[in-house]
Every structure is written in structure tokens, then in C-alpha cells.
Amino acid sequence: MNKLIVFLFVLILALELFLGVLINYPPISGQIFFSLNVWYLRIFSLLFSSILLFVWAKDWHKIIIAISPIYFFLWYCYPLVLLELIVWVFVLTKIQKHKIYWWLVILLCILRIFVFGSEISVINKLNPDYLRSEVQERFTREDTLTERVEFPLTFRRMAYNKFSFGIKNILQESIPFFDLETLFFGEFHPLGLKTVVIFYWPLSFLFFVGLFYLGSNKKYLQKTKIFLIGAFLYFILSKGELFLRLSLLWITFSVPIYLGFKKINKYWKIFVFILIFYAFVAYGRDVYYRQSFWLDNKPLVHQYCFDSLRGKDDIYTTRVLGDNEKYCQYYYGQDCNLVELEKAKNVCLFAGEITGSNFKNDIGENWQEVWREKGYKIIDFIELSDSVAFGLSNYLVIGEKNAEN
């Protein structure tokens, strides 16, 4: 049985690596360190995390962790996040035997606050100035109602104060932590914010089976409680997309899922494993064919711009997304010199940056004529599947300024 588990674990990692190589997606800005190839970081993150998780997890628990979709996304797109999660996992594991390790959890929380600061939503919303403005806004809105309910100011002050609004903001930030849709089902937000399912939906049944037996198993119950507290602290002190903030739940919920898998008989185990492996293959196929649907489109913009402008002088790439110099150094090495738009001969811009923005993200069918009227020759363009510069269209254009201009 142990040999089978090792074989399946290695097979899953090999399939994930093969999928990653097939996709060969450009790096997000957080993966760029000078001109270092992103694959060095990805492979190191995959090998290092898989070895530590293999040692940490028991028998089939290893498979449940490795087969999770978020594991692929973490080592492939967010390797530094994955390495940080490994630290959290081993600190939280030590707490079961030594409560003093809670101080290390507090230290990890302080480090996150120190690094991200006001970028953490809950920290920003607990700022006294922000709370004061919220209270004032609530009073103003009520006082300007045409037909308002008269209520003594003393009683209103008991409800409308910085303390109560601080509690409200904490609760608002905490609610998404209990979002089962992101945990077990794929989703795409209409505002262009992508999220990733943490576990395949068939595992949700094992999760509830595991919860049923969790109460009678003190060891797993204690471990789940500790990891759940750690996952909440990690979530509340994180920034960015929801699936990244929930990423420690990947480890936390693997515990009851593993317990549920242990409790079912061998025939159900075979059926469940076949079903999960099918979901694994189907999900990988979908990611391969719809890369821009599941992955961040911003790296595609930079890759298209710098690949298209390679070897040309006086270049300007869109500043809408930022990180231009960083990507320029990654693709061109040390010889990287971007100029301002007025001095640029060769440009890579969203179509709306020349025609003007439109709140519907629709610049009209005559956008190429507008470019020509403003002195640009259109060399090439692509249409992105999802907007990353809403209001400026999904068209990314390579242009050349005419000599007479």
C-alpha cells in the first residue's frame, strides 16, 4: 500500500509538472527576480514543498493534498506564497504538543502586518480616521433623509461609534472565510477577479463524512481546530484574490477529508479515487485549453508587448498594469531602456489609450482609423479574453509612430 501511495504521489506531481510545461505561462510580477528564468523558482517550490508535505502527511493524506487544484496554482504561479504556507503548516503542527508555538503564530501575523500594512483590508478598515469617516457618513445620510425617524442622539451614539463600526468591519471581512463555493466549486467573477477552486467538488462529500466522525476523534479534532484558527488569522491578514487568502484552508480541510476517506470501505475508496482522478485530469485539460480563463492575464500583456517589440528602439509599453521596468529587464536583460510616450517610435498600448476610454469598455469599430489619424501605423494586435484594463478595451495593439509625426 505504501508503494502504491508513493507511486500515485509521484505520478500526480509528474502530471502537474507536465501540464505546467505544456502551458509555459509567463511569470506574474511576484515571480520575477531580475532575469532569472521563472522555471527555476517553480521547480524549486514544487520539489521543496512536495518533500515537506510528503513527510508531514500520512498515507492517503499525501494524495488528497497533492491532487488539490490549488497546489498546482500555488507552485506554478505563487511559489513564494506556497513556501510561506509550508512555514505556517509546520508551526501549527508543533502547537499540538507545545502551546508555546502560538507565540510563533503571533510573530507570523505581525510579520504579515509589517509587510503588507494598510494593503490588508481589515487593517485599513480599522484605521481610526476611516472609522470616524464611516460614522460621520452614517449620521449625514440619516440627517438628510426627507422623512427620517426621530431618535435621541444619545441612543444613536450608542450604536454609531468607532467601536461598533470596527466590529462591523471585522465581521464583513470575516464572512468570505466561510465561502464554500470557492472551496469546492470553480467560479469566475463578472468583475474580472479570478478565483480557484481549492478542492474538487466530489471531495465535498468526503469532507462532510469526515466532519461526522471528527467529533469522536480528539486527535484530528484538535488538529483541525488549530489549523482552522491559523487559517482564519492567515485569511484576515492577507490581501489579494480570495483563493490566495483562503489557501491555508487547503491544508486545514484536507484533515477531515482524509478522515472521511479512511472511514469509507475499500470499494467506495476505489470509486471515489477514480472519480477524483477523473476530476484532476478534466480540470488539467480545461486549464490547458483555457489558460487565460483560469490564470492572470496581466503577464500575457507584458509577454506580448516585449516579444513584439524585441530588437526595436525607442519603445513604450502600456503603464496601466505597472511593472514595466521589471518585465523589461526579465525579457531583455540589462539592456532595457523604456522611453516616454511622446518620444516613443514603437508602442504597445491598449486601443483605448489612444482613442480615449469608454466606461462600457467598448471603443467602437473605427478605433483603427482613430489610431491612424493620430499618427500611428498598426503593426499587429490581439484581443484578450478578459479585461485587465477596463474602459480601454480588450485590444492590445503594437503600433509605430509615423516619421512625420
C-alpha positions in Angstrom: 0.0 0.0 0.0 2.8 2.4 0.9 4.5 1.8 -2.5 1.2 2.5 -4.2 0.8 5.8 -2.4 4.3 6.8 -3.2 3.7 5.9 -6.9 0.5 7.9 -7.1 2.0 10.9 -5.3 5.0 11.0 -7.7 2.6 10.4 -10.7 0.4 13.4 -9.7 3.4 15.7 -9.3 4.8 14.5 -12.7 1.4 15.2 -14.3 1.3 18.7 -12.8 4.8 19.4 -13.9 3.9 18.2 -17.4 0.8 20.4 -17.5 2.9 23.4 -16.4 5.5 22.8 -19.1 2.7 22.5 -21.8 1.2 25.8 -20.7 4.5 27.5 -20.1 2.7 30.6 -18.8 4.7 33.8 -18.4 5.6 34.8 -14.8 3.5 37.1 -12.7 5.4 40.1 -11.4 6.0 38.5 -8.0 7.9 35.7 -9.7 10.4 38.0 -11.4 13.9 38.3 -9.9 16.0 40.2 -12.4 16.4 37.9 -15.5 16.2 34.6 -13.6 14.1 32.1 -15.5 10.8 31.6 -13.7 11.1 27.8 -14.1 13.9 27.7 -11.5 11.6 29.1 -8.9 8.7 26.9 -9.9 10.6 23.7 -9.9 12.3 24.5 -6.5 8.9 25.3 -5.0 7.4 22.1 -6.3 10.2 19.9 -5.1 10.7 21.5 -1.7 7.0 21.7 -0.8 6.2 18.2 -2.1 9.1 16.7 0.0 8.0 18.5 3.2 4.3 17.8 2.6 5.1 14.1 1.9 6.9 13.8 5.2 4.2 15.7 7.1 1.1 13.9 5.8 0.1 10.3 6.4 -0.7 7.7 3.8 -3.6 8.8 1.6 -3.5 12.3 3.2 -0.5 12.9 0.9 -2.6 12.2 -2.2 -5.5 14.4 -1.0 -3.1 17.4 -0.6 -1.2 16.9 -3.8 -4.3 16.4 -6.0 -5.9 19.7 -4.9 -6.2 22.2 -7.7 -4.8 25.0 -5.6 -1.5 23.1 -5.1 -0.8 23.4 -8.9 -1.7 27.1 -8.9 0.5 27.9 -5.9 3.7 26.3 -7.0 3.1 27.4 -10.6 2.0 31.0 -10.1 2.6 31.8 -6.4 5.6 29.8 -5.2 6.6 32.3 -2.5 3.1 32.0 -1.1 3.4 28.3 -1.0 6.7 28.4 0.8 5.2 30.7 3.4 2.3 28.3 3.8 4.7 25.4 4.5 6.1 27.5 7.4 2.6 28.0 8.8 1.9 24.3 8.5 4.9 23.2 10.5 4.4 25.9 13.1 0.7 25.0 13.6 1.6 21.3 13.7 4.0 21.9 16.7 1.2 23.6 18.7 -0.5 20.3 19.4 2.5 19.2 21.6 3.9 22.6 22.6 1.4 25.5 23.2 4.3 27.9 23.3 4.4 27.8 19.5 1.3 30.1 19.5 3.9 32.9 20.0 5.4 32.0 16.7 1.9 32.2 15.1 1.6 35.7 16.6 5.1 36.5 15.2 4.0 35.4 11.7 0.9 37.6 12.0 3.0 40.6 13.0 5.3 39.9 10.0 2.3 39.9 7.6 1.1 43.2 9.1 4.6 44.7 8.8 5.0 43.6 5.2 1.5 44.4 3.8 0.5 47.2 6.2 -2.6 49.2 5.0 -2.9 46.9 2.0 -4.6 44.4 4.3 -8.3 45.3 4.0 -9.2 44.8 7.7 -6.2 46.9 8.9 -7.3 49.7 6.6 -10.9 49.5 7.8 -9.9 49.6 11.5 -7.9 52.8 11.0 -9.4 55.5 13.4 -9.7 58.1 10.5 -11.6 55.6 8.4 -13.9 54.6 11.2 -14.6 58.3 12.0 -15.5 59.0 8.4 -17.8 56.0 8.4 -19.6 57.2 11.5 -19.9 60.7 10.1 -21.2 59.4 6.8 -23.9 57.4 8.6 -25.1 60.4 10.6 -25.1 62.6 7.4 -27.1 60.1 5.4 -29.8 59.8 8.2 -30.0 63.5 8.8 -30.6 64.3 5.1 -33.5 61.9 4.7 -36.7 63.6 3.6 -38.7 61.5 6.1 -36.5 60.4 8.9 -37.2 58.6 12.1 -36.5 60.9 15.1 -34.4 59.1 17.6 -32.5 60.6 20.5 -28.9 61.4 19.6 -27.7 59.7 22.8 -29.1 56.3 21.7 -27.9 56.8 18.2 -24.4 57.4 19.5 -24.6 54.0 21.4 -24.8 52.3 18.0 -22.9 54.7 15.7 -19.4 54.9 17.1 -16.0 53.8 16.0 -16.0 50.6 18.2 -19.3 49.3 16.8 -18.2 50.1 13.2 -14.9 48.4 13.9 -16.8 45.2 14.9 -19.0 45.6 11.8 -15.9 45.8 9.5 -14.3 42.8 11.1 -17.4 40.7 10.6 -17.7 41.9 6.9 -14.1 40.9 6.3 -14.7 37.5 8.0 -17.8 36.4 6.1 -15.9 35.3 2.9 -13.9 32.9 5.1 -16.9 30.7 5.1 -17.4 30.7 1.3 -17.9 27.1 0.4 -18.3 28.0 -3.2 -14.6 28.9 -3.5 -13.6 25.8 -1.5 -15.3 23.2 -3.6 -16.6 24.8 -6.9 -14.9 26.7 -9.7 -16.1 30.3 -10.2 -15.4 33.3 -12.4 -16.4 36.7 -11.1 -18.0 39.2 -13.5 -15.7 41.9 -12.4 -12.7 40.1 -13.8 -11.4 38.8 -10.4 -10.5 35.2 -10.9 -10.8 32.6 -8.2 -9.6 29.0 -8.0 -11.5 26.0 -6.5 -9.4 24.7 -3.6 -10.8 21.1 -3.7 -12.7 19.2 -6.4 -16.4 19.1 -5.7 -16.5 15.2 -5.2 -14.3 15.7 -2.1 -17.1 17.8 -0.5 -18.9 14.6 0.2 -15.8 13.1 2.0 -15.5 16.4 3.8 -19.0 16.1 5.4 -18.3 12.4 6.1 -15.1 13.4 7.9 -17.0 16.1 9.9 -19.4 13.4 11.1 -16.5 11.4 12.6 -14.4 14.4 13.7 -16.2 14.9 17.0 -15.3 11.4 18.2 -11.7 11.7 17.2 -9.9 14.0 19.6 -6.6 13.9 17.8 -8.0 15.0 14.4 -10.5 17.4 16.1 -7.7 19.2 17.9 -5.6 19.4 14.8 -8.5 20.8 12.7 -9.3 23.4 15.4 -5.7 24.6 15.5 -5.4 24.8 11.7 -8.8 26.5 11.4 -7.7 29.3 13.8 -4.4 29.6 11.9 -6.2 29.7 8.6 -8.6 32.4 9.8 -5.6 34.5 11.0 -3.9 34.0 7.7 -7.1 34.9 5.8 -7.9 38.1 7.8 -4.3 39.3 7.5 -4.0 38.7 3.8 -4.6 40.7 0.7 -5.3 39.9 -2.9 -7.6 37.3 -4.5 -9.9 35.3 -2.4 -8.4 31.9 -3.2 -5.0 33.1 -2.1 -6.4 34.4 1.2 -8.1 31.0 1.7 -5.1 29.0 0.7 -4.3 27.7 4.2 -7.8 26.1 4.3 -6.4 23.7 1.6 -4.4 22.1 4.4 -7.0 22.6 7.1 -9.9 20.9 5.2 -7.6 18.1 4.0 -7.7 16.7 7.5 -11.5 16.0 7.7 -11.4 14.9 4.1 -8.7 12.4 4.9 -10.7 11.2 7.9 -13.7 10.7 5.7 -11.6 8.8 3.2 -10.4 6.5 6.0 -13.9 5.7 7.2 -15.4 4.5 3.9 -14.8 0.9 2.8 -12.3 -0.1 0.1 -14.9 -0.3 -2.7 -16.0 3.2 -2.1 -12.3 4.2 -1.8 -11.7 2.9 -5.3 -14.8 4.6 -6.7 -14.0 7.9 -5.1 -10.4 7.8 -6.2 -11.4 7.1 -9.8 -13.8 10.0 -9.6 -11.3 12.4 -8.1 -8.6 11.4 -10.6 -11.1 12.0 -13.4 -11.8 15.4 -12.0 -8.0 16.0 -11.8 -7.5 15.2 -15.5 -10.6 17.1 -16.7 -9.5 20.2 -14.7 -6.0 20.0 -16.1 -7.4 19.7 -19.6 -9.6 22.8 -19.0 -6.7 24.8 -17.6 -4.6 23.9 -20.7 -7.2 24.9 -23.2 -8.5 27.9 -21.3 -5.3 29.3 -19.8 -6.4 33.0 -19.8 -9.7 32.0 -18.2 -8.0 30.4 -15.1 -4.7 32.3 -14.9 -3.9 36.0 -14.5 -4.0 37.8 -17.9 -1.6 40.6 -16.9 1.6 38.5 -17.7 0.2 37.9 -21.2 0.1 41.6 -21.8 3.8 42.1 -20.9 4.9 39.0 -22.8 3.1 40.1 -26.0 4.5 43.6 -25.7 8.1 42.7 -25.1 8.2 39.8 -27.5 6.7 42.0 -30.3 9.0 45.0 -29.6 12.2 42.9 -29.3 15.1 44.4 -31.2 13.3 47.8 -31.7 14.4 51.2 -30.3 12.5 53.9 -28.5 9.8 51.7 -27.1 6.9 52.4 -24.8 4.7 49.8 -23.3 1.4 50.4 -21.5 1.7 51.7 -18.0 -1.8 50.7 -17.0 -0.6 47.5 -15.3 2.7 48.7 -13.9 5.9 46.6 -13.5 7.1 47.7 -17.0 10.7 48.0 -16.0 10.6 44.7 -14.1 9.3 42.8 -17.1 11.5 44.7 -19.5 14.6 43.5 -17.5 13.2 40.0 -17.4 12.7 39.8 -21.2 15.6 42.0 -22.4 18.2 41.6 -19.6 20.3 44.6 -18.5 19.9 46.5 -21.8 16.5 47.9 -21.0 15.6 51.4 -21.8 11.9 52.5 -22.0 11.1 56.0 -23.1 8.1 58.2 -22.5 5.1 58.0 -24.9 5.9 61.4 -26.6 9.4 60.1 -27.5 8.4 56.6 -28.4 8.6 55.3 -32.0 7.3 51.8 -31.2 4.4 51.3 -28.8 2.4 48.6 -27.2 -0.9 50.0 -25.8 -4.5 49.2 -25.2 -6.5 50.6 -28.0 -8.4 52.9 -25.7 -5.2 54.7 -24.6 -5.2 56.4 -28.0 -8.9 56.6 -28.8 -10.0 57.5 -25.3 -11.5 55.4 -22.6 -15.1 54.2 -22.6 -17.0 53.2 -19.4 -18.6 50.3 -21.3 -15.1 49.0 -22.4 -16.3 49.4 -26.0 -14.2 51.7 -28.2 -16.2 51.3 -31.4 -15.4 49.7 -34.7 -13.4 52.6 -36.0 -10.6 52.5 -33.5 -8.0 51.7 -36.1 -8.9 54.8 -38.1 -8.5 56.9 -34.9 -5.1 55.4 -34.4 -4.1 56.3 -38.0 -5.5 59.8 -37.6 -3.3 60.3 -34.5 -0.2 59.3 -36.4 0.2 55.6 -35.6 0.6 52.7 -38.0 -0.9 49.5 -36.6 1.6 46.6 -36.9 -0.4 43.9 -35.0 -3.0 43.5 -32.3 -4.6 40.8 -30.2 -7.9 40.7 -28.3 -7.6 39.4 -24.7 -10.3 37.1 -23.5 -10.8 39.0 -20.2 -10.4 42.7 -19.5 -7.3 43.8 -17.5 -7.7 47.5 -18.3 -11.5 48.0 -18.2 -12.6 51.1 -20.2 -9.6 50.9 -22.5 -10.9 47.8 -24.4 -9.6 44.3 -24.7 -7.5 45.1 -27.7 -3.7 45.2 -27.2 -2.0 46.9 -30.1 1.5 47.1 -31.4 1.9 50.5 -33.2 4.6 52.5 -34.9 4.6 56.3 -34.9 4.9 57.7 -38.4 8.1 59.6 -39.1 6.3 62.9 -40.0 4.8 62.9 -36.5 
